[in-house]
Amino acid sequence: MRTVLIVDDEPQLLRALQVNLQAEGYRVLTALDGLTALTHAETGHPDVIVLDLGLPDINGVDVITRIRRSSSTPIIVLSARHGSVDKVRALDAGADDYVTKPFGLDELLARLRVAGRRLTPDLGEQGPTIDVGDFEVDLANRKVTRDGAGVRLTPREWAILELLVRNPGRLITQQQMLAKIWGPGYDSETHYLRVYMGQLRRKLEADPARPRHLLTEAGMGYRFEP
């Protein structure tokens, strides 16, 4: 049973989501503010976090930042803020997805299923260790090291890196990447990719401004060069 932590300062919405998600088979934790959310994130071991940005005590982006210091749990932002700046700030802080209010329950359930797939490794799919000098990717154990030290990646970051590394030298279009990792209906959300590729380069490339391995093909997509 997957555990979902829902964080929202609207009690009625919180209760409605709790009832509906429990009916779908989820174990649900709830929080009306950021401090409670941080406590549940640490002690409740949620598999996915659904987080509103407009909280009464702590800005939602700050909550994401603090969670990301110790956890790679997928975070789906739920917010009435429709501007692209808010989306980019949340994604840059470490969120994995962004749903704007008002929303349909079916849409949220679909996003939760996608986040759940990111948590479940394909045990039948093994792979080699790719060593490019600047960093090393262990596909079988889903681990990344740089200069001998482990690198913490979010589930989305790992999914992007794995897709690229499994297709060395091949152009992966923006639409292919969005469909594979985020699912259908995301083919226009190319700013997601810019944010995550920037994060990966900062974590893995010796010179993120002039990457050697995680390359952009302008207007088309991305390519991994060993």
LODOLO-155897 format. One record per residue (C-alpha): residue in three letters; x, y, z; residue number from 1. Coordinates in nm, 4 decimals, padded with zeros to 6 digits. Example, Ala and Ser with C-alpha at 12.3 -4.5 7.8 and 13.67 -1.06 7.14 Angstrom:
% LODOLO-155897
MARLUM   res         c1         c2         c3     n
MARLUM   ALA    01.2300   -00.4500    00.7800     1
MARLUM   SER    01.3670   -00.1060    00.7140     2
//
This chain:
% LODOLO-155897
MARLUM   res         c1         c2         c3     n
MARLUM   MET    00.0000    00.0000    00.0000     1
MARLUM   ARG    00.1431    00.3370   -00.1037     2
MARLUM   THR    00.1503    00.6132    00.1554     3
MARLUM   VAL    00.0661    00.9662    00.0377     4
MARLUM   LEU    00.1296    01.2781    00.2444     5
MARLUM   ILE   -00.1138    01.5580    00.1504     6
MARLUM   VAL   -00.0243    01.9112    00.2615     7
MARLUM   ASP   -00.2854    02.1852    00.2182     8
MARLUM   ASP   -00.4213    02.4638    00.4387     9
MARLUM   GLU   -00.7814    02.4100    00.3198    10
MARLUM   PRO   -00.9384    02.1600    00.5648    11
MARLUM   GLN   -01.2285    02.0724    00.3342    12
MARLUM   LEU   -01.0029    01.9975    00.0386    13
MARLUM   LEU   -00.7677    01.8017    00.2642    14
MARLUM   ARG   -01.0517    01.5885    00.3941    15
MARLUM   ALA   -01.1971    01.5306    00.0465    16
MARLUM   LEU   -00.8596    01.4162   -00.0870    17
MARLUM   GLN   -00.8047    01.1938    00.2147    18
MARLUM   VAL   -01.1404    01.0185    00.1667    19
MARLUM   ASN   -01.0989    00.9766   -00.2080    20
MARLUM   LEU   -00.7403    00.8518   -00.1952    21
MARLUM   GLN   -00.8202    00.6070    00.0828    22
MARLUM   ALA   -01.1015    00.4745   -00.1361    23
MARLUM   GLU   -00.8387    00.4166   -00.4078    24
MARLUM   GLY   -00.6286    00.2092   -00.1692    25
MARLUM   TYR   -00.3760    00.4664   -00.0484    26
MARLUM   ARG   -00.2665    00.5168    00.3115    27
MARLUM   VAL   -00.3035    00.8919    00.3664    28
MARLUM   LEU   -00.1199    01.1305    00.5994    29
MARLUM   THR   -00.2378    01.4932    00.6184    30
MARLUM   ALA   -00.0896    01.8264    00.7224    31
MARLUM   LEU   -00.2385    02.1772    00.7330    32
MARLUM   ASP    00.0965    02.3574    00.7604    33
MARLUM   GLY    00.4627    02.3290    00.6689    34
MARLUM   LEU    00.6000    02.2267    01.0074    35
MARLUM   THR    00.3575    01.9353    01.0357    36
MARLUM   ALA    00.4424    01.8394    00.6788    37
MARLUM   LEU    00.8150    01.8275    00.7583    38
MARLUM   THR    00.7481    01.6094    01.0619    39
MARLUM   HIS    00.5339    01.3651    00.8617    40
MARLUM   ALA    00.7877    01.3617    00.5778    41
MARLUM   GLU    01.0559    01.2495    00.8217    42
MARLUM   THR    00.8625    01.0108    01.0462    43
MARLUM   GLY    00.5741    00.8899    00.8289    44
MARLUM   HIS    00.7916    00.7623    00.5412    45
MARLUM   PRO    00.5507    00.8675    00.2638    46
MARLUM   ASP    00.6009    00.7275   -00.0845    47
MARLUM   VAL    00.4670    01.0459   -00.2487    48
MARLUM   ILE    00.4046    01.3989   -00.1178    49
MARLUM   VAL    00.1266    01.6224   -00.2539    50
MARLUM   LEU    00.2104    01.9774   -00.1448    51
MARLUM   ASP    00.0314    02.3119   -00.1688    52
MARLUM   LEU    00.2663    02.6103   -00.2035    53
MARLUM   GLY    00.0477    02.8559   -00.0091    54
MARLUM   LEU    00.0944    02.7404    00.3501    55
MARLUM   PRO    00.0314    02.9560    00.6592    56
MARLUM   ASP    00.3707    02.9160    00.8262    57
MARLUM   ILE    00.6382    02.8177    00.5715    58
MARLUM   ASN    00.6513    02.8884    00.1996    59
MARLUM   GLY    00.5906    02.5695    00.0051    60
MARLUM   VAL    00.9130    02.6099   -00.1918    61
MARLUM   ASP    01.1059    02.6240    00.1360    62
MARLUM   VAL    00.9317    02.3052    00.2485    63
MARLUM   ILE    01.0463    02.1348   -00.0730    64
MARLUM   THR    01.4029    02.2569   -00.0193    65
MARLUM   ARG    01.4118    02.1239    00.3369    66
MARLUM   ILE    01.2688    01.7864    00.2379    67
MARLUM   ARG    01.5227    01.7550   -00.0409    68
MARLUM   ARG    01.8118    01.7855    00.2061    69
MARLUM   SER    01.7478    01.4299    00.3213    70
MARLUM   SER    01.4876    01.2689    00.0956    71
MARLUM   SER    01.4235    01.1937   -00.2717    72
MARLUM   THR    01.0527    01.1182   -00.2180    73
MARLUM   PRO    00.8530    01.2340   -00.5238    74
MARLUM   ILE    00.6790    01.5674   -00.4597    75
MARLUM   ILE    00.3724    01.6771   -00.6572    76
MARLUM   VAL    00.3004    02.0465   -00.6096    77
MARLUM   LEU   -00.0688    02.1352   -00.5858    78
MARLUM   SER   -00.1311    02.5070   -00.6202    79
MARLUM   ALA   -00.3616    02.7814   -00.7437    80
MARLUM   ARG   -00.0567    02.9673   -00.8762    81
MARLUM   HIS   -00.0617    02.9288   -01.2535    82
MARLUM   GLY    00.2449    03.1352   -01.3479    83
MARLUM   SER    00.5453    02.9659   -01.5058    84
MARLUM   VAL    00.7768    03.1423   -01.2588    85
MARLUM   ASP    00.6111    02.9624   -00.9659    86
MARLUM   LYS    00.6344    02.6319   -01.1503    87
MARLUM   VAL    01.0025    02.6756   -01.2261    88
MARLUM   ARG    01.0808    02.7807   -00.8661    89
MARLUM   ALA    00.9068    02.4709   -00.7316    90
MARLUM   LEU    01.0716    02.2387   -00.9835    91
MARLUM   ASP    01.4106    02.3966   -00.9274    92
MARLUM   ALA    01.3715    02.3418   -00.5524    93
MARLUM   GLY    01.3194    01.9703   -00.6169    94
MARLUM   ALA    00.9508    01.9119   -00.6958    95
MARLUM   ASP    00.8776    01.6387   -00.9481    96
MARLUM   ASP    00.5421    01.7536   -01.0831    97
MARLUM   TYR    00.2999    02.0484   -01.0696    98
MARLUM   VAL   -00.0823    02.0406   -01.0691    99
MARLUM   THR   -00.2820    02.3648   -01.0757   100
MARLUM   LYS   -00.6136    02.4182   -00.8976   101
MARLUM   PRO   -00.8897    02.3518   -00.9809   102
MARLUM   PHE   -00.8051    01.9958   -01.0787   103
MARLUM   GLY   -00.9840    01.6673   -01.1340   104
MARLUM   LEU   -00.9329    01.3678   -00.9086   105
MARLUM   ASP   -00.8598    01.1516   -01.2139   106
MARLUM   GLU   -00.5731    01.3826   -01.3080   107
MARLUM   LEU   -00.4238    01.3686   -00.9590   108
MARLUM   LEU   -00.4555    00.9898   -00.9491   109
MARLUM   ALA   -00.2759    00.9691   -01.2833   110
MARLUM   ARG    00.0086    01.1847   -01.1511   111
MARLUM   LEU    00.0308    00.9643   -00.8411   112
MARLUM   ARG    00.0545    00.6533   -01.0595   113
MARLUM   VAL    00.3381    00.8088   -01.2602   114
MARLUM   ALA    00.5200    00.9009   -00.9381   115
MARLUM   GLY    00.4679    00.5454   -00.8140   116
MARLUM   ARG    00.6251    00.4001   -01.1268   117
MARLUM   ARG    00.9340    00.6096   -01.0618   118
MARLUM   LEU    00.9621    00.4368   -00.7226   119
MARLUM   THR    00.9372    00.0833   -00.8556   120
MARLUM   PRO    01.2508   -00.0509   -01.0222   121
MARLUM   ASP    01.2197   -00.3049   -01.3020   122
MARLUM   LEU    01.3870   -00.6013   -01.1338   123
MARLUM   GLY    01.4199   -00.7793   -01.4640   124
MARLUM   GLU    01.6141   -00.4956   -01.6222   125
MARLUM   GLN    01.9811   -00.5052   -01.5380   126
MARLUM   GLY    02.2564   -00.2964   -01.6854   127
MARLUM   PRO    02.6255   -00.2245   -01.6797   128
MARLUM   THR    02.8176    00.0418   -01.4940   129
MARLUM   ILE    02.8925    00.3416   -01.7157   130
MARLUM   ASP    03.2123    00.5247   -01.6224   131
MARLUM   VAL    03.2744    00.8474   -01.8155   132
MARLUM   GLY    03.5528    00.9785   -01.5931   133
MARLUM   ASP    03.3617    01.2719   -01.4449   134
MARLUM   PHE    03.0984    01.0410   -01.2959   135
MARLUM   GLU    02.9892    00.6769   -01.2840   136
MARLUM   VAL    02.6387    00.5373   -01.3326   137
MARLUM   ASP    02.5521    00.1924   -01.1919   138
MARLUM   LEU    02.2364    00.1023   -01.3844   139
MARLUM   ALA    02.1787   -00.2277   -01.2060   140
MARLUM   ASN    02.1802   -00.0730   -00.8587   141
MARLUM   ARG    02.0473    00.2695   -00.9625   142
MARLUM   LYS    02.3414    00.4550   -00.8113   143
MARLUM   VAL    02.5570    00.7460   -00.9257   144
MARLUM   THR    02.9014    00.8377   -00.7940   145
MARLUM   ARG    03.1298    01.1317   -00.8630   146
MARLUM   ASP    03.4905    01.1378   -00.7453   147
MARLUM   GLY    03.4164    00.8271   -00.5410   148
MARLUM   ALA    03.1267    00.9847   -00.3506   149
MARLUM   GLY    02.7595    00.9012   -00.3909   150
MARLUM   VAL    02.5401    01.1584   -00.5657   151
MARLUM   ARG    02.1818    01.1981   -00.4444   152
MARLUM   LEU    01.9381    01.2247   -00.7350   153
MARLUM   THR    01.5642    01.2821   -00.7208   154
MARLUM   PRO    01.3480    01.0150   -00.8891   155
MARLUM   ARG    01.2957    01.2448   -01.1900   156
MARLUM   GLU    01.6663    01.3202   -01.2198   157
MARLUM   TRP    01.7468    00.9495   -01.2145   158
MARLUM   ALA    01.4779    00.8733   -01.4739   159
MARLUM   ILE    01.6198    01.1350   -01.7134   160
MARLUM   LEU    01.9789    01.0221   -01.6599   161
MARLUM   GLU    01.8911    00.6552   -01.7023   162
MARLUM   LEU    01.7012    00.7219   -02.0261   163
MARLUM   LEU    01.9959    00.9125   -02.1707   164
MARLUM   VAL    02.2662    00.6719   -02.0498   165
MARLUM   ARG    02.0811    00.3703   -02.1894   166
MARLUM   ASN    02.0846    00.5410   -02.5317   167
MARLUM   PRO    02.4430    00.6708   -02.5725   168
MARLUM   GLY    02.4947    00.9054   -02.8664   169
MARLUM   ARG    02.1260    00.8986   -02.9558   170
MARLUM   LEU    01.9115    01.2127   -02.9644   171
MARLUM   ILE    01.6152    01.1804   -02.7270   172
MARLUM   THR    01.3589    01.4392   -02.8295   173
MARLUM   GLN    01.1900    01.6601   -02.5737   174
MARLUM   GLN    00.8547    01.4990   -02.6527   175
MARLUM   GLN    00.9952    01.1461   -02.6150   176
MARLUM   MET    01.1485    01.2326   -02.2799   177
MARLUM   LEU    00.8363    01.4035   -02.1466   178
MARLUM   ALA    00.6098    01.1178   -02.2563   179
MARLUM   LYS    00.8407    00.8510   -02.1142   180
MARLUM   ILE    00.9029    01.0141   -01.7768   181
MARLUM   TRP    00.6008    01.2362   -01.7082   182
MARLUM   GLY    00.3417    01.0550   -01.9167   183
MARLUM   PRO    00.0914    01.1557   -02.1873   184
MARLUM   GLY   -00.0239    01.5163   -02.1912   185
MARLUM   TYR    00.3100    01.6707   -02.0947   186
MARLUM   ASP    00.4563    01.7233   -02.4415   187
MARLUM   SER    00.4496    02.1039   -02.4106   188
MARLUM   GLU    00.6082    02.1233   -02.0624   189
MARLUM   THR    00.9605    02.1629   -02.1988   190
MARLUM   HIS    01.0604    02.3949   -01.9119   191
MARLUM   TYR    01.0523    02.0870   -01.6868   192
MARLUM   LEU    01.3406    01.9447   -01.8870   193
MARLUM   ARG    01.5466    02.2646   -01.8745   194
MARLUM   VAL    01.5190    02.2717   -01.4965   195
MARLUM   TYR    01.6097    01.9070   -01.4465   196
MARLUM   MET    01.8921    01.9016   -01.6996   197
MARLUM   GLY    02.0384    02.2072   -01.5272   198
MARLUM   GLN    02.0226    02.0259   -01.1931   199
MARLUM   LEU    02.1855    01.7120   -01.3360   200
MARLUM   ARG    02.4680    01.9096   -01.4910   201
MARLUM   ARG    02.5367    02.0907   -01.1635   202
MARLUM   LYS    02.5564    01.7562   -00.9861   203
MARLUM   LEU    02.7541    01.5604   -01.2456   204
MARLUM   GLU    02.9428    01.7731   -01.4973   205
MARLUM   ALA    03.2890    01.9114   -01.4158   206
MARLUM   ASP    03.1854    02.2366   -01.5869   207
MARLUM   PRO    02.8032    02.2620   -01.5912   208
MARLUM   ALA    02.8143    02.5658   -01.8199   209
MARLUM   ARG    03.0060    02.3636   -02.0812   210
MARLUM   PRO    02.8846    02.0060   -02.0385   211
MARLUM   ARG    03.0765    01.7205   -02.2001   212
MARLUM   HIS    02.8288    01.4373   -02.1459   213
MARLUM   LEU    02.4749    01.5710   -02.0961   214
MARLUM   LEU    02.4282    01.7673   -02.4156   215
MARLUM   THR    02.1456    01.9824   -02.5503   216
MARLUM   GLU    02.0424    01.9693   -02.9152   217
MARLUM   ALA    01.8825    02.3128   -02.9433   218
MARLUM   GLY    01.5102    02.3001   -03.0138   219
MARLUM   MET    01.5134    01.9208   -03.0428   220
MARLUM   GLY    01.6160    01.7364   -02.7278   221
MARLUM   TYR    01.9104    01.5904   -02.5375   222
MARLUM   ARG    02.1914    01.3429   -02.5927   223
MARLUM   PHE    02.4372    01.1512   -02.3727   224
MARLUM   GLU    02.7977    01.1327   -02.4890   225
MARLUM   PRO    03.0159    00.8864   -02.2911   226
//
